[in-house]
Amino acid sequence: MELRQLEYFVAVAHEKSFTLAAKRLHVVQSAVSAAIAALEKDLKVTLFERNAQRVVLTEAGAALLPEALAVQDAVQGARDVVDELGSGLRGRVRVAMLGGLALVDLPAVAGVFRARHPQVELQLRVESTGSAGNLAALLAGECDVAFLALAGPPHRDVTGWELVRVPNVLAVPVGHRLARRRRVTLADLADESFVDFPLGFTNRAVADQVFEAAGIARRIAVEVAGVDDAAAFVRHEVGVALLPEYAARLVDGVRTLPVEGQTFEWSVHLAMLRKRRPSAAVQALLRLVMRHVRLLDGTVVGADLHQRH
């Protein structure tokens, strides 16, 4: 088994295509195919199911992927030691973000990081399926770091840092029948139309679980991917929404009030695969993120990188 073979294997696993992997690696496709064939022969397993439409990992391939990534991380760690003695950090850091996450000032993080480490390629992306998409990308090795909104413990293969906990409140238009109430119950919301997030978003999952447990079927009128968009639909009386209070209270024409006995709380985590060793570039990014976490009162605080769970 050679490092080059593992590099080609990881590229095919990420791209789900031998052709795209070859383009990414700047080699001919035959070289990628030959390297994978040699690796499969050496391991005596089939790593990919191949047909005209798709290339997917087999069970053996899925088991090998985190180990291959760990080997690559170890090699990168050796390079980091040399780079830090010479021209500074190099490499690439891929981050899966959460759309509309105002609790971490990611534009500021990205700006400072690029200025300090110009030889590191920083890639940031947003998955259309929210935290579920971020977790899938993390488990597949398609990103190095992911922001996850969680209502419970992280996935068993993930380790991370809880940045902040976020309770949700009910947001209604100022002219709504419930707007003058000090609080509401779940039963008060049984006939309401909701503005909510798509399936895969933790906010949506938390709300669905609470209402299902209470035996109340919700009617979703609009699905949006961002808190600002949700608040705008509420303001225009399209529906009510369960939103983080820190965001909803800043919108004119919207009133927020608690739901009795419910917090609809979730938390923001910064996560990595448990088996992966963070490169020096990833560690530098993590430190910056921790310094740009906003508490719900608007203050920005640092956090302890050693508090992993």
N, C-alpha and C positions, 0 to 999 in steps of 0.2 A: 504493500500500500504506500502510495506516494502523496505528498502534500498537494501536488498538482491535480491528482485524481480527486482528492477531497474538494479542492477548489472548484473543479468542474462539476462535481456532484451537487454542491451547494448552489451553484449558479443555475443548473437545470431545475433543481427543486424550487428555487425562487421564481424563475421565469416560466416554469411549466412548459418549457419548449426548448428543444435542442438548438433550434435556429436562433432564438432570442438569446440563449445562453452564450452561443458562439459570438454573437455581436457584442454582448456585454464584455466578453473576455478578449475580444479582438483577435480571435483565432478562427480557423475554418471549422465548419460543422463536423467534418469527418474526424478532426482531432478530438472534439468533445465526445463524439460517439465512441471512438476507440478507447478513450480514457475511461468512460463509464463501463464499457464492455470488459475492459481489463480489471476494473475494480469489482465488478460482479463476479468475474471468474475467480478472482483472488478470494472473495468472501463466500463464494458458492451460494449466492442468493440473487434474486432479481430485485433490483432497486426501484425500477419504474415500470408501470404498465403503459404501453405505448399503442396508440392507434392513430388513425388519420386525423381525428378531431382533438385529441388531448394527450398530455403526458402527466401522469399522476404518480405519487409515491406509493409503493407497496407498503405492507406492514413493516417489512425489513427496512425499507428506505426511510420510513417515518421514525423508526427506532434509531437509525444511524444519524439522522440529521442533527439532533442536539449534540451528539458526540463530535461530529464533524465541525460544528460551529465552535465547540469548546477547544478543539485542536487549533482552529484558526485564531481564536482568542489568545491561546498560549503563544503562538507565533507572533501575533501582533504585540503581545506583552514584551517579548524579547526585542522587537523593533523599537518599542517605546523607550526602553532603557537606553538604547543607543541614541535615539533621536533627541532625548532630553539632554544628553551630553553634547549634542551637536546643534542642529538647526531648529530645534523645537518640535512640537507635536505635529504628527502627520496622520493620515488615515481618513476614515469616513465615519460619521455618526448619523444614523437614521432614526428619526423620532416620529412616532404616531401621536398626533395631537387630538384634542377634543375640540370640536368647533364651538366657538363662542365662549370658551373658558376664560372668563375675566379674572379668575382667582389666581392665575399665574401670568405674569407679564412676559409672555413668550417673545413678542417682538423685541423687547429690551434684552432678554436673554440672548436671542439670536444675534442682535447687533453687537453686544459686548463680546460674545464668543467669537464671531468672525474677526473682530478687531484684534483680539488677543491671539487667536490661533488661525491665521490666514491660510495655512497649509493644510488645514483639516476641512474636508468637504462636509458641510452640514446640510442634511436633507430633512425637511419637515413636511408631513402629509396629514390629511384628514380622511378618515374612513367614513363612507356614507352610512354605515351601520353602527356608528358610535363606538362605545366600549366593546361591544361584541366583535366588531371588526378589528379594533385595536388588539384585542386579546388573540384573535386568530392570526393576525400578522406577527405578533410576538412569538406565538408558539411555532409558527412556520419559519421563524428566523428571518422574516422580511423586514423587521426593524430591530434596532438595538435597545431602544427605550420606548415605553408606551405610557401615556396617561390613561388611567382607567377610572371610571366612576363606578363605585362598588357599593352594594347594599349589604354585603357580608364579607367573609374572608376571601382573600385572593385565591386563584386557581392553584392547585397543589404544585404545579411546575413553575410557579412564579414567585419571585420575592420582590418586596418593594417597601416604599415609605408612604405612610399616610400623611398627606399634606394638610388637609383641612376637612372638617365635617360640615355638611351643608343640609340644613333642614329646609323643607319646602312649605309654602303657605298657599292658600287659595288666593288667586288674583281674579277680580271681577271688575267690570266697567263701573264707573262711579254712579251711573244711573241704574244699576242692577238692583233687583228686589232684595238682595242680601247685603248690599253695600253698607247699610246703616247698622248692621248687626256687629256685635263685638266678637263673636265667634260663630261657627256653624258646625253641624254634625254631618256625618256621611249621608244620613237619610235626607238631609236638606238638598243634597246634590243629585239625588236619584234621577231627576227629570232634566238635568242640565246637559247641554252640548259642550264638549270639551275641546280645547286646543291642546294638542299633546305632541310628543315626539314619536318618531317611528319605532317599530319593534327593533330591539337590539340596544336601545338607549336605556340606561339604568333608571333615569327619571320615570320613564314609561313603565318599566318592569315593577318598580316599587309601587306606583299607583295602581297598576293592574292587580297586584297581589293583595293590596289592602281592600280594594273594592270587591274582588272575588271572594275574599274571606268573609266579607260582610254580606255576601249574597246580592250585591247590587251590580247590575250590568250598566256599564258606561257607554255613552254614545260619543264617538270621536268624530267631530265635524271637520277638523283640519289637522294635518300632521306637518310639523315644521322641524328643521334641524337646529334651530338656534333660539336661545332665550329671548333675544330682542324681537325676533319675528313673532314668537308666541305672544309676547306682551302687546305687540302692535295689533294682532288679531283680537286680543281681549279688549283693548281700548276701543276698537271699532265694533264691539258688541257681537262678534261672531261666535264667541263662546267664553267659558271660564277656563282657567288653567291652574295647575299646581306648579309653582315656580319658586326658585330660590328668592327669598325676600330681599336680599341685597340687590338683586337685579330688578325685580318688579316694582320696588318702592321708588325707583328713579324715573318711572315712566308716568308722564302726565295722563290723567284720565283713567287711572287704574287704582283700585283700592285693594289692599291686602288684608287678610284676616286669617287667624288660625283655624284649623279643623280640630274639633274637640277630640282629645285622646289620640291624636295622630301627629307625627312630625314629618312623615314621608322623607326621613333622613337618608342621605347617602354620603359617601366620602370620596375625595379625589386622591388617587394613589399614583405614584411614579413607580413604574414596575420594569423588571428585567426578568429574563429566564433564569431560574435558579442555578442551572448548570453552567451558565456562561460567566466568564470572568470579564469584568468591565475593563476596557482598554483605558489608557491614560486620558485619551480624548473624551471618552464617555464619562469618566470620573470628573473631568474638568467641567463638562456640561452639567452634570448632576449638582455640583457645588453651586454653580450659577443659578440653577432653577431654585434651589433651596433658599437662596437669598432674595428671590423675587416672588415669594408666595404672599398673597394678600389675605389677611384675615377678613372676616365678614364685616368688621368695622372700618375696613379700608386701609389699615396699617399693613406694612410689609415687614415680614420677620424672616429670620434664618431658621433652619432646622438642622437636626443632628443626623448626619449621613450614616451613623452607625446604628440607628434605630430601625433595623430591618425585621420583618416578620413574614 
